[in-house]
Amino acid sequence: MKPTITLEYCPKCGWLLRSAWMAQELLTTFTDDVHGVLLQPSETSGLFSVRVDEQVIFDRKTAGRFPDIKELKQLVRDAVAPDKPLGHSDRKPA
């Protein structure tokens, strides 16, 4: 079964719109690679995290910031479709 991406966000902080935009971007990019994207309101204040199934791939408190969309797409790609090219959103070769 294809993985599910979960964006858990703090509704009290007003992060629904940011989360919905990120979900739309991820669904557009990974339409054929994921089962879906779930927006999950958190009961923990200040929480924003992104999981692929049960694996946390980004946590705002740990990082000290929100991810930019390019970074988030790269993290999701690495977890769900490592060989998928992301075009202009891809990493530059080291």
Backbone atoms as SQL, in Angstrom:
CREATE TABLE atoms (id INTEGER PRIMARY KEY, chain TEXT, resi INTEGER, resn TEXT, atom TEXT, x REAL, y REAL, z REAL);
INSERT INTO atoms VALUES
  (1, 'A', 1, 'MET', 'N', 0.837, -1.186, 0.000),
  (2, 'A', 1, 'MET', 'CA', 0.000, 0.000, 0.000),
  (3, 'A', 1, 'MET', 'C', 0.884, 1.253, 0.000),
  (4, 'A', 2, 'LYS', 'N', 0.425, 2.258, -0.671),
  (5, 'A', 2, 'LYS', 'CA', 1.168, 3.512, -0.750),
  (6, 'A', 2, 'LYS', 'C', 1.149, 4.223, 0.607),
  (7, 'A', 3, 'PRO', 'N', 2.209, 4.976, 0.915),
  (8, 'A', 3, 'PRO', 'CA', 2.275, 5.667, 2.203),
  (9, 'A', 3, 'PRO', 'C', 1.315, 6.851, 2.285),
  (10, 'A', 4, 'THR', 'N', 0.988, 7.201, 3.515),
  (11, 'A', 4, 'THR', 'CA', 0.172, 8.385, 3.798),
  (12, 'A', 4, 'THR', 'C', 1.062, 9.435, 4.456),
  (13, 'A', 5, 'ILE', 'N', 0.956, 10.661, 3.968),
  (14, 'A', 5, 'ILE', 'CA', 1.686, 11.783, 4.547),
  (15, 'A', 5, 'ILE', 'C', 0.735, 12.475, 5.515),
  (16, 'A', 6, 'THR', 'N', 1.202, 12.718, 6.736),
  (17, 'A', 6, 'THR', 'CA', 0.397, 13.410, 7.740),
  (18, 'A', 6, 'THR', 'C', 1.076, 14.712, 8.124),
  (19, 'A', 7, 'LEU', 'N', 0.341, 15.804, 7.992),
  (20, 'A', 7, 'LEU', 'CA', 0.802, 17.098, 8.480),
  (21, 'A', 7, 'LEU', 'C', 0.009, 17.384, 9.744),
  (22, 'A', 8, 'GLU', 'N', 0.688, 17.324, 10.877),
  (23, 'A', 8, 'GLU', 'CA', 0.043, 17.609, 12.154),
  (24, 'A', 8, 'GLU', 'C', 0.399, 19.044, 12.526),
  (25, 'A', 9, 'TYR', 'N', -0.619, 19.840, 12.792),
  (26, 'A', 9, 'TYR', 'CA', -0.415, 21.269, 12.991),
  (27, 'A', 9, 'TYR', 'C', -1.213, 21.769, 14.190),
  (28, 'A', 10, 'CYS', 'N', -0.790, 22.904, 14.731),
  (29, 'A', 10, 'CYS', 'CA', -1.481, 23.525, 15.856),
  (30, 'A', 10, 'CYS', 'C', -2.578, 24.455, 15.330),
  (31, 'A', 11, 'PRO', 'N', -3.854, 24.105, 15.544),
  (32, 'A', 11, 'PRO', 'CA', -4.926, 24.983, 15.078),
  (33, 'A', 11, 'PRO', 'C', -4.999, 26.286, 15.875),
  (34, 'A', 12, 'LYS', 'N', -4.588, 26.250, 17.138),
  (35, 'A', 12, 'LYS', 'CA', -4.618, 27.456, 17.973),
  (36, 'A', 12, 'LYS', 'C', -3.606, 28.493, 17.492),
  (37, 'A', 13, 'CYS', 'N', -2.552, 28.019, 16.813),
  (38, 'A', 13, 'CYS', 'CA', -1.514, 28.920, 16.294),
  (39, 'A', 13, 'CYS', 'C', -1.893, 29.487, 14.917),
  (40, 'A', 14, 'GLY', 'N', -2.989, 28.989, 14.343),
  (41, 'A', 14, 'GLY', 'CA', -3.430, 29.486, 13.041),
  (42, 'A', 14, 'GLY', 'C', -2.658, 28.899, 11.873),
  (43, 'A', 15, 'TRP', 'N', -2.188, 27.666, 12.014),
  (44, 'A', 15, 'TRP', 'CA', -1.352, 27.066, 10.977),
  (45, 'A', 15, 'TRP', 'C', -2.119, 26.188, 9.991),
  (46, 'A', 16, 'LEU', 'N', -3.441, 26.231, 10.015),
  (47, 'A', 16, 'LEU', 'CA', -4.230, 25.424, 9.079),
  (48, 'A', 16, 'LEU', 'C', -3.963, 25.824, 7.631),
  (49, 'A', 17, 'LEU', 'N', -3.989, 27.114, 7.321),
  (50, 'A', 17, 'LEU', 'CA', -3.804, 27.525, 5.929),
  (51, 'A', 17, 'LEU', 'C', -2.430, 27.142, 5.399),
  (52, 'A', 18, 'ARG', 'N', -1.392, 27.333, 6.218),
  (53, 'A', 18, 'ARG', 'CA', -0.040, 26.941, 5.813),
  (54, 'A', 18, 'ARG', 'C', 0.005, 25.435, 5.558),
  (55, 'A', 19, 'SER', 'N', -0.606, 24.660, 6.450),
  (56, 'A', 19, 'SER', 'CA', -0.614, 23.204, 6.319),
  (57, 'A', 19, 'SER', 'C', -1.392, 22.764, 5.095),
  (58, 'A', 20, 'ALA', 'N', -2.532, 23.412, 4.836),
  (59, 'A', 20, 'ALA', 'CA', -3.350, 23.064, 3.664),
  (60, 'A', 20, 'ALA', 'C', -2.597, 23.371, 2.371),
  (61, 'A', 21, 'TRP', 'N', -1.886, 24.489, 2.339),
  (62, 'A', 21, 'TRP', 'CA', -1.090, 24.825, 1.157),
  (63, 'A', 21, 'TRP', 'C', -0.002, 23.783, 0.937),
  (64, 'A', 22, 'MET', 'N', 0.698, 23.405, 2.022),
  (65, 'A', 22, 'MET', 'CA', 1.743, 22.386, 1.901),
  (66, 'A', 22, 'MET', 'C', 1.155, 21.055, 1.444),
  (67, 'A', 23, 'ALA', 'N', -0.019, 20.698, 1.968),
  (68, 'A', 23, 'ALA', 'CA', -0.684, 19.460, 1.559),
  (69, 'A', 23, 'ALA', 'C', -0.998, 19.489, 0.065),
  (70, 'A', 24, 'GLN', 'N', -1.500, 20.616, -0.417),
  (71, 'A', 24, 'GLN', 'CA', -1.820, 20.751, -1.841),
  (72, 'A', 24, 'GLN', 'C', -0.566, 20.600, -2.696),
  (73, 'A', 25, 'GLU', 'N', 0.527, 21.215, -2.275),
  (74, 'A', 25, 'GLU', 'CA', 1.793, 21.097, -3.000),
  (75, 'A', 25, 'GLU', 'C', 2.277, 19.651, -3.035),
  (76, 'A', 26, 'LEU', 'N', 2.177, 18.961, -1.906),
  (77, 'A', 26, 'LEU', 'CA', 2.618, 17.567, -1.849),
  (78, 'A', 26, 'LEU', 'C', 1.726, 16.665, -2.691),
  (79, 'A', 27, 'LEU', 'N', 0.418, 16.881, -2.644),
  (80, 'A', 27, 'LEU', 'CA', -0.492, 16.077, -3.474),
  (81, 'A', 27, 'LEU', 'C', -0.242, 16.298, -4.959),
  (82, 'A', 28, 'THR', 'N', 0.041, 17.525, -5.332),
  (83, 'A', 28, 'THR', 'CA', 0.316, 17.821, -6.738),
  (84, 'A', 28, 'THR', 'C', 1.588, 17.122, -7.193),
  (85, 'A', 29, 'THR', 'N', 2.605, 17.132, -6.352),
  (86, 'A', 29, 'THR', 'CA', 3.904, 16.552, -6.721),
  (87, 'A', 29, 'THR', 'C', 3.902, 15.033, -6.640),
  (88, 'A', 30, 'PHE', 'N', 3.209, 14.462, -5.664),
  (89, 'A', 30, 'PHE', 'CA', 3.304, 13.024, -5.394),
  (90, 'A', 30, 'PHE', 'C', 1.987, 12.278, -5.622),
  (91, 'A', 31, 'THR', 'N', 1.189, 12.744, -6.561),
  (92, 'A', 31, 'THR', 'CA', -0.115, 12.152, -6.847),
  (93, 'A', 31, 'THR', 'C', -0.065, 10.635, -6.993),
  (94, 'A', 32, 'ASP', 'N', 0.901, 10.124, -7.750),
  (95, 'A', 32, 'ASP', 'CA', 0.967, 8.684, -8.031),
  (96, 'A', 32, 'ASP', 'C', 1.770, 7.906, -6.997),
  (97, 'A', 33, 'ASP', 'N', 2.379, 8.610, -6.041),
  (98, 'A', 33, 'ASP', 'CA', 3.309, 7.967, -5.115),
  (99, 'A', 33, 'ASP', 'C', 2.760, 7.776, -3.706),
  (100, 'A', 34, 'VAL', 'N', 1.658, 8.461, -3.363),
  (101, 'A', 34, 'VAL', 'CA', 1.125, 8.388, -2.004),
  (102, 'A', 34, 'VAL', 'C', -0.351, 8.015, -2.006),
  (103, 'A', 35, 'HIS', 'N', -0.771, 7.454, -0.886),
  (104, 'A', 35, 'HIS', 'CA', -2.185, 7.121, -0.692),
  (105, 'A', 35, 'HIS', 'C', -2.997, 8.401, -0.505),
  (106, 'A', 36, 'GLY', 'N', -2.383, 9.372, 0.188),
  (107, 'A', 36, 'GLY', 'CA', -3.056, 10.633, 0.425),
  (108, 'A', 36, 'GLY', 'C', -2.273, 11.483, 1.409),
  (109, 'A', 37, 'VAL', 'N', -2.796, 12.676, 1.654),
  (110, 'A', 37, 'VAL', 'CA', -2.212, 13.594, 2.629),
  (111, 'A', 37, 'VAL', 'C', -3.290, 13.911, 3.660),
  (112, 'A', 38, 'LEU', 'N', -2.937, 13.739, 4.915),
  (113, 'A', 38, 'LEU', 'CA', -3.864, 13.944, 6.017),
  (114, 'A', 38, 'LEU', 'C', -3.482, 15.206, 6.771),
  (115, 'A', 39, 'LEU', 'N', -4.441, 16.093, 6.976),
  (116, 'A', 39, 'LEU', 'CA', -4.252, 17.250, 7.846),
  (117, 'A', 39, 'LEU', 'C', -4.811, 16.880, 9.213),
  (118, 'A', 40, 'GLN', 'N', -3.942, 16.877, 10.220),
  (119, 'A', 40, 'GLN', 'CA', -4.338, 16.431, 11.549),
  (120, 'A', 40, 'GLN', 'C', -4.136, 17.553, 12.562),
  (121, 'A', 41, 'PRO', 'N', -5.231, 18.133, 13.087),
  (122, 'A', 41, 'PRO', 'CA', -5.093, 19.140, 14.135),
  (123, 'A', 41, 'PRO', 'C', -4.456, 18.506, 15.374),
  (124, 'A', 42, 'SER', 'N', -3.486, 19.199, 15.950),
  (125, 'A', 42, 'SER', 'CA', -2.787, 18.692, 17.123),
  (126, 'A', 42, 'SER', 'C', -3.437, 19.224, 18.393),
  (127, 'A', 43, 'GLU', 'N', -3.381, 18.425, 19.429),
  (128, 'A', 43, 'GLU', 'CA', -3.836, 18.883, 20.739),
  (129, 'A', 43, 'GLU', 'C', -2.683, 19.529, 21.505),
  (130, 'A', 44, 'THR', 'N', -1.462, 19.449, 20.937),
  (131, 'A', 44, 'THR', 'CA', -0.279, 20.029, 21.557),
  (132, 'A', 44, 'THR', 'C', -0.023, 21.396, 20.946),
  (133, 'A', 45, 'SER', 'N', -0.017, 22.429, 21.749),
  (134, 'A', 45, 'SER', 'CA', 0.215, 23.786, 21.252),
  (135, 'A', 45, 'SER', 'C', 1.598, 23.908, 20.627),
  (136, 'A', 46, 'GLY', 'N', 1.656, 24.614, 19.504),
  (137, 'A', 46, 'GLY', 'CA', 2.922, 24.888, 18.840),
  (138, 'A', 46, 'GLY', 'C', 3.477, 23.757, 18.007),
  (139, 'A', 47, 'LEU', 'N', 2.755, 22.659, 17.898),
  (140, 'A', 47, 'LEU', 'CA', 3.271, 21.509, 17.171),
  (141, 'A', 47, 'LEU', 'C', 3.031, 21.648, 15.670),
  (142, 'A', 48, 'PHE', 'N', 4.071, 21.361, 14.900),
  (143, 'A', 48, 'PHE', 'CA', 3.951, 21.186, 13.455),
  (144, 'A', 48, 'PHE', 'C', 4.948, 20.108, 13.081),
  (145, 'A', 49, 'SER', 'N', 4.439, 18.989, 12.579),
  (146, 'A', 49, 'SER', 'CA', 5.315, 17.906, 12.154),
  (147, 'A', 49, 'SER', 'C', 4.752, 17.268, 10.900),
  (148, 'A', 50, 'VAL', 'N', 5.663, 16.620, 10.173),
  (149, 'A', 50, 'VAL', 'CA', 5.287, 15.915, 8.950),
  (150, 'A', 50, 'VAL', 'C', 5.770, 14.481, 9.102),
  (151, 'A', 51, 'ARG', 'N', 4.841, 13.539, 8.861),
  (152, 'A', 51, 'ARG', 'CA', 5.162, 12.123, 8.933),
  (153, 'A', 51, 'ARG', 'C', 4.829, 11.452, 7.610),
  (154, 'A', 52, 'VAL', 'N', 5.626, 10.461, 7.292),
  (155, 'A', 52, 'VAL', 'CA', 5.294, 9.532, 6.214),
  (156, 'A', 52, 'VAL', 'C', 5.004, 8.220, 6.926),
  (157, 'A', 53, 'ASP', 'N', 3.745, 7.822, 6.890),
  (158, 'A', 53, 'ASP', 'CA', 3.240, 6.748, 7.739),
  (159, 'A', 53, 'ASP', 'C', 3.590, 7.116, 9.184),
  (160, 'A', 54, 'GLU', 'N', 4.423, 6.365, 9.866),
  (161, 'A', 54, 'GLU', 'CA', 4.742, 6.682, 11.267),
  (162, 'A', 54, 'GLU', 'C', 6.111, 7.343, 11.429),
  (163, 'A', 55, 'GLN', 'N', 6.843, 7.521, 10.338),
  (164, 'A', 55, 'GLN', 'CA', 8.189, 8.105, 10.400),
  (165, 'A', 55, 'GLN', 'C', 8.115, 9.635, 10.337),
  (166, 'A', 56, 'VAL', 'N', 8.603, 10.302, 11.375),
  (167, 'A', 56, 'VAL', 'CA', 8.652, 11.764, 11.376),
  (168, 'A', 56, 'VAL', 'C', 9.796, 12.193, 10.458),
  (169, 'A', 57, 'ILE', 'N', 9.456, 13.008, 9.441),
  (170, 'A', 57, 'ILE', 'CA', 10.503, 13.486, 8.532),
  (171, 'A', 57, 'ILE', 'C', 10.811, 14.965, 8.754),
  (172, 'A', 58, 'PHE', 'N', 9.921, 15.664, 9.475),
  (173, 'A', 58, 'PHE', 'CA', 10.200, 17.055, 9.835),
  (174, 'A', 58, 'PHE', 'C', 9.426, 17.400, 11.090),
  (175, 'A', 59, 'ASP', 'N', 10.117, 18.088, 12.016),
  (176, 'A', 59, 'ASP', 'CA', 9.489, 18.554, 13.242),
  (177, 'A', 59, 'ASP', 'C', 9.925, 20.002, 13.467),
  (178, 'A', 60, 'ARG', 'N', 8.960, 20.906, 13.559),
  (179, 'A', 60, 'ARG', 'CA', 9.252, 22.334, 13.684),
  (180, 'A', 60, 'ARG', 'C', 10.048, 22.645, 14.947),
  (181, 'A', 61, 'LYS', 'N', 9.710, 22.017, 16.053),
  (182, 'A', 61, 'LYS', 'CA', 10.420, 22.307, 17.302),
  (183, 'A', 61, 'LYS', 'C', 11.874, 21.845, 17.233),
  (184, 'A', 62, 'THR', 'N', 12.118, 20.696, 16.654),
  (185, 'A', 62, 'THR', 'CA', 13.489, 20.199, 16.518),
  (186, 'A', 62, 'THR', 'C', 14.292, 21.092, 15.580),
  (187, 'A', 63, 'ALA', 'N', 13.681, 21.476, 14.453),
  (188, 'A', 63, 'ALA', 'CA', 14.375, 22.293, 13.450),
  (189, 'A', 63, 'ALA', 'C', 14.442, 23.766, 13.853),
  (190, 'A', 64, 'GLY', 'N', 13.499, 24.202, 14.695),
  (191, 'A', 64, 'GLY', 'CA', 13.459, 25.605, 15.092),
  (192, 'A', 64, 'GLY', 'C', 12.854, 26.520, 14.045),
  (193, 'A', 65, 'ARG', 'N', 12.133, 25.925, 13.097),
  (194, 'A', 65, 'ARG', 'CA', 11.559, 26.685, 11.985),
  (195, 'A', 65, 'ARG', 'C', 10.588, 25.786, 11.224),
  (196, 'A', 66, 'PHE', 'N', 9.867, 26.394, 10.276),
  (197, 'A', 66, 'PHE', 'CA', 9.062, 25.634, 9.328),
  (198, 'A', 66, 'PHE', 'C', 9.938, 25.254, 8.136),
  (199, 'A', 67, 'PRO', 'N', 9.599, 24.156, 7.454),
  (200, 'A', 67, 'PRO', 'CA', 10.355, 23.837, 6.242),
  (201, 'A', 67, 'PRO', 'C', 9.900, 24.737, 5.100),
  (202, 'A', 68, 'ASP', 'N', 10.810, 25.044, 4.175),
  (203, 'A', 68, 'ASP', 'CA', 10.302, 25.661, 2.949),
  (204, 'A', 68, 'ASP', 'C', 9.799, 24.526, 2.075),
  (205, 'A', 69, 'ILE', 'N', 9.002, 24.848, 1.088),
  (206, 'A', 69, 'ILE', 'CA', 8.323, 23.796, 0.321),
  (207, 'A', 69, 'ILE', 'C', 9.311, 22.942, -0.468),
  (208, 'A', 70, 'LYS', 'N', 10.398, 23.540, -0.945),
  (209, 'A', 70, 'LYS', 'CA', 11.419, 22.776, -1.670),
  (210, 'A', 70, 'LYS', 'C', 12.016, 21.706, -0.762),
  (211, 'A', 71, 'GLU', 'N', 12.378, 22.098, 0.449),
  (212, 'A', 71, 'GLU', 'CA', 12.949, 21.155, 1.413),
  (213, 'A', 71, 'GLU', 'C', 11.942, 20.048, 1.750),
  (214, 'A', 72, 'LEU', 'N', 10.688, 20.428, 1.970),
  (215, 'A', 72, 'LEU', 'CA', 9.671, 19.442, 2.327),
  (216, 'A', 72, 'LEU', 'C', 9.464, 18.429, 1.203),
  (217, 'A', 73, 'LYS', 'N', 9.428, 18.900, -0.026),
  (218, 'A', 73, 'LYS', 'CA', 9.276, 17.984, -1.159),
  (219, 'A', 73, 'LYS', 'C', 10.456, 17.028, -1.256),
  (220, 'A', 74, 'GLN', 'N', 11.653, 17.517, -0.988),
  (221, 'A', 74, 'GLN', 'CA', 12.834, 16.655, -1.023),
  (222, 'A', 74, 'GLN', 'C', 12.766, 15.594, 0.070),
  (223, 'A', 75, 'LEU', 'N', 12.340, 15.986, 1.270),
  (224, 'A', 75, 'LEU', 'CA', 12.227, 15.030, 2.372),
  (225, 'A', 75, 'LEU', 'C', 11.177, 13.955, 2.071),
  (226, 'A', 76, 'VAL', 'N', 10.032, 14.382, 1.534),
  (227, 'A', 76, 'VAL', 'CA', 8.979, 13.423, 1.183),
  (228, 'A', 76, 'VAL', 'C', 9.458, 12.523, 0.054),
  (229, 'A', 77, 'ARG', 'N', 10.067, 13.100, -0.959),
  (230, 'A', 77, 'ARG', 'CA', 10.577, 12.294, -2.075),
  (231, 'A', 77, 'ARG', 'C', 11.543, 11.235, -1.572),
  (232, 'A', 78, 'ASP', 'N', 12.478, 11.628, -0.693),
  (233, 'A', 78, 'ASP', 'CA', 13.470, 10.681, -0.174),
  (234, 'A', 78, 'ASP', 'C', 12.804, 9.520, 0.554),
  (235, 'A', 79, 'ALA', 'N', 11.653, 9.773, 1.161),
  (236, 'A', 79, 'ALA', 'CA', 10.938, 8.735, 1.916),
  (237, 'A', 79, 'ALA', 'C', 10.012, 7.881, 1.048),
  (238, 'A', 80, 'VAL', 'N', 9.394, 8.464, 0.010),
  (239, 'A', 80, 'VAL', 'CA', 8.363, 7.717, -0.728),
  (240, 'A', 80, 'VAL', 'C', 8.761, 7.331, -2.146),
  (241, 'A', 81, 'ALA', 'N', 9.637, 8.088, -2.776),
  (242, 'A', 81, 'ALA', 'CA', 10.001, 7.819, -4.173),
  (243, 'A', 81, 'ALA', 'C', 11.411, 8.341, -4.442),
  (244, 'A', 82, 'PRO', 'N', 12.438, 7.682, -3.867),
  (245, 'A', 82, 'PRO', 'CA', 13.803, 8.206, -3.928),
  (246, 'A', 82, 'PRO', 'C', 14.332, 8.492, -5.336),
  (247, 'A', 83, 'ASP', 'N', 13.824, 7.820, -6.326),
  (248, 'A', 83, 'ASP', 'CA', 14.307, 8.020, -7.694),
  (249, 'A', 83, 'ASP', 'C', 13.530, 9.084, -8.464),
  (250, 'A', 84, 'LYS', 'N', 12.519, 9.676, -7.849),
  (251, 'A', 84, 'LYS', 'CA', 11.660, 10.642, -8.534),
  (252, 'A', 84, 'LYS', 'C', 12.394, 11.979, -8.690),
  (253, 'A', 85, 'PRO', 'N', 12.503, 12.474, -9.915),
  (254, 'A', 85, 'PRO', 'CA', 13.088, 13.810, -10.110),
  (255, 'A', 85, 'PRO', 'C', 12.065, 14.884, -9.724),
  (256, 'A', 86, 'LEU', 'N', 12.557, 15.956, -9.116),
  (257, 'A', 86, 'LEU', 'CA', 11.670, 17.043, -8.688),
  (258, 'A', 86, 'LEU', 'C', 11.839, 18.303, -9.541),
  (259, 'A', 87, 'GLY', 'N', 12.529, 18.190, -10.640),
  (260, 'A', 87, 'GLY', 'CA', 12.704, 19.349, -11.507),
  (261, 'A', 87, 'GLY', 'C', 13.423, 20.464, -10.797),
  (262, 'A', 88, 'HIS', 'N', 12.884, 21.683, -10.866),
  (263, 'A', 88, 'HIS', 'CA', 13.541, 22.849, -10.276),
  (264, 'A', 88, 'HIS', 'C', 13.598, 22.775, -8.743),
  (265, 'A', 89, 'SER', 'N', 12.802, 21.899, -8.136),
  (266, 'A', 89, 'SER', 'CA', 12.829, 21.754, -6.682),
  (267, 'A', 89, 'SER', 'C', 13.870, 20.748, -6.199),
  (268, 'A', 90, 'ASP', 'N', 14.627, 20.185, -7.134),
  (269, 'A', 90, 'ASP', 'CA', 15.589, 19.153, -6.756),
  (270, 'A', 90, 'ASP', 'C', 16.856, 19.757, -6.176),
  (271, 'A', 91, 'ARG', 'N', 17.553, 18.943, -5.416),
  (272, 'A', 91, 'ARG', 'CA', 18.849, 19.344, -4.846),
  (273, 'A', 91, 'ARG', 'C', 19.858, 19.549, -5.958),
  (274, 'A', 92, 'LYS', 'N', 20.749, 20.469, -5.726),
  (275, 'A', 92, 'LYS', 'CA', 21.886, 20.632, -6.633),
  (276, 'A', 92, 'LYS', 'C', 22.896, 19.553, -6.285),
  (277, 'A', 93, 'PRO', 'N', 23.560, 18.951, -7.288),
  (278, 'A', 93, 'PRO', 'CA', 24.576, 17.939, -6.989),
  (279, 'A', 93, 'PRO', 'C', 25.695, 18.538, -6.141),
  (280, 'A', 94, 'ALA', 'N', 26.206, 17.742, -5.203),
  (281, 'A', 94, 'ALA', 'CA', 27.277, 18.223, -4.310),
  (282, 'A', 94, 'ALA', 'C', 28.603, 18.340, -5.023);
